[in-house]
Amino acid sequence: MYVTSNNIAYQTEILKTPVYNDVNKIPKYKSKFSRILEDDKYPINNPPWGTLNAIDLSKGKLIWKVPLGNFDEFNNDTNNLTGTENIGGTTATRGGFTITSGTLDKKIYFHDSTNGDLLKSISLPFIGSAPPTTYIANNRQFIIIHSTGGASLKAGYNDLVTTGDAIVAFKLKN
């Protein structure tokens, strides 16, 4: 199983909400949380801030974990990415690679599914907001990704996230 994850420090609290109905005096609660960011941009904890993980479900063991996404101002080396918070998700293919989107750097990532090696990344107009979809037609493989920016990331990283409305399609080479 391939899973994206976030490693971001949050401040959380539980708030008691006012009771407006005298009949039902059972207290109600809601949670409030916010990311703890340095300079309103970077998480205060050490990177990687987002990862792609391969898990062996039969053994319950992590096979590999790699950073997912990058803050380029920290490091431009694709072998040492910072990872970013991510929301999109990943899709695994029978061809031996994963396709992942939803990172703050607005890229779609292709990793080798056996070892996590980064094969390629491609820039999108906005952050990918759903797991990529792949299909085959006329013996050719296609990938579709919704690229809209993501409201939850916009709420946490205001100026870093632009929103829009794009559907991006790729045809893989044979």
C-alpha positions in Angstrom: 0.0 0.0 0.0 1.3 3.5 -0.9 0.3 6.3 1.5 1.1 10.0 1.6 1.6 11.5 5.1 2.3 14.9 6.7 4.7 15.6 9.5 3.6 19.1 10.6 3.4 20.5 14.1 -0.1 21.8 15.1 -1.5 23.7 18.0 -4.8 22.2 19.0 -7.5 22.8 21.5 -11.0 21.6 22.3 -13.6 24.3 22.9 -17.0 23.9 24.6 -19.7 25.4 22.4 -22.6 27.3 23.9 -25.8 25.3 24.5 -28.7 27.1 22.8 -31.4 24.5 23.5 -32.6 24.2 27.1 -34.1 20.8 26.5 -30.8 19.2 25.6 -28.2 20.3 28.2 -25.5 17.9 27.0 -22.4 20.0 26.3 -21.0 20.0 22.8 -17.4 20.5 21.8 -15.5 21.4 18.7 -11.8 21.2 17.9 -9.7 24.1 16.8 -6.3 23.6 15.3 -3.6 25.6 13.4 -0.3 24.8 11.9 2.8 26.1 13.8 4.8 27.9 11.1 8.0 29.9 11.1 7.7 33.1 9.0 4.1 32.1 8.2 5.5 29.6 5.7 7.7 26.8 7.0 6.7 24.2 9.7 8.8 24.6 12.9 9.7 20.9 13.1 12.5 19.3 11.1 11.8 18.1 7.5 10.7 16.0 5.8 7.3 17.7 6.2 5.6 15.4 3.8 6.4 11.8 2.7 5.3 9.0 0.4 5.4 5.7 2.2 5.3 2.1 1.0 3.8 -0.4 3.5 3.8 -4.2 3.4 0.3 -4.9 4.8 0.9 -8.6 5.3 3.8 -7.9 7.7 2.7 -4.5 9.0 6.1 -3.0 8.1 7.3 0.1 6.4 9.2 -0.8 3.2 10.4 2.7 2.3 9.7 6.3 3.0 10.7 9.3 0.8 10.2 13.0 1.1 7.3 14.3 -1.1 7.4 17.8 -2.4 10.0 20.5 -1.9 10.6 24.0 -0.7 13.2 24.9 -3.4 14.7 27.8 -1.3 16.1 25.2 1.1 17.5 22.7 -1.3 17.4 22.2 -5.1 18.9 18.7 -4.9 16.2 16.2 -6.0 17.9 13.5 -3.9 17.4 15.6 -0.7 13.9 17.1 -0.8 12.3 18.8 2.2 8.9 17.4 1.6 5.8 19.6 1.9 2.4 19.2 3.4 0.3 17.4 0.9 -3.4 16.7 0.2 -3.7 15.0 -3.1 -2.9 11.3 -2.7 -1.1 8.7 -4.7 -2.0 6.1 -7.4 0.0 2.9 -8.0 0.3 1.4 -11.4 0.9 -2.2 -12.6 3.9 -0.8 -14.5 5.9 -0.4 -11.2 5.5 3.3 -10.4 3.4 5.6 -8.2 1.9 8.9 -9.3 1.4 11.4 -6.5 0.1 15.0 -6.3 -1.1 17.5 -3.8 2.3 19.0 -2.7 2.7 22.8 -2.0 5.3 23.0 -4.8 2.5 22.3 -7.4 4.1 19.2 -8.9 3.1 15.7 -9.8 5.7 13.1 -8.8 6.5 9.7 -10.3 8.3 7.2 -8.0 9.6 3.7 -8.5 7.2 1.6 -6.5 9.8 -1.0 -5.5 12.3 1.4 -3.8 10.8 5.0 -3.8 13.4 6.4 -6.2 12.2 9.6 -7.8 11.7 9.0 -11.5 10.3 12.4 -12.6 8.4 15.4 -11.5 6.2 17.7 -13.6 4.9 21.2 -12.6 1.2 21.8 -12.6 -0.7 25.1 -12.8 -2.1 24.6 -9.3 -1.7 22.1 -6.5 -3.2 18.7 -7.4 -6.3 18.3 -5.4 -7.1 14.6 -5.8 -5.3 11.4 -6.4 -4.2 11.0 -10.0 -6.4 8.8 -12.2 -4.9 6.5 -14.8 -6.5 4.6 -17.6 -5.6 2.8 -20.9 -7.3 3.5 -24.2 -6.1 2.2 -27.6 -3.2 0.5 -25.8 -1.9 3.8 -24.5 -1.8 4.9 -20.9 -3.1 8.3 -19.8 -3.0 10.2 -16.5 -5.6 12.8 -15.4 -5.1 15.1 -12.5 -7.4 17.8 -11.0 -5.3 20.9 -10.3 -7.2 23.4 -8.3 -5.0 24.5 -5.4 -6.7 22.9 -2.4 -8.8 24.9 0.1 -7.2 23.3 3.2 -3.7 24.2 2.1 -4.8 27.7 1.2 -6.2 28.1 4.7 -2.8 27.2 6.3 -0.4 28.7 3.8 -2.4 31.6 2.5 0.1 33.4 0.2 1.8 30.2 -1.0 -1.3 28.7 -2.5 -3.0 30.0 -5.6 -6.3 28.5 -6.6 -7.8 27.9 -10.0 -9.5 25.3 -12.0 -7.5 23.0 -14.3 -7.6 19.4 -15.4 -4.2 18.2 -16.7 -3.8 15.1 -18.8 -0.6 13.2 -19.8 -0.1 10.4 -22.3 2.8 8.1 -21.3 5.3 7.1 -23.9 5.2 3.4 -24.9 
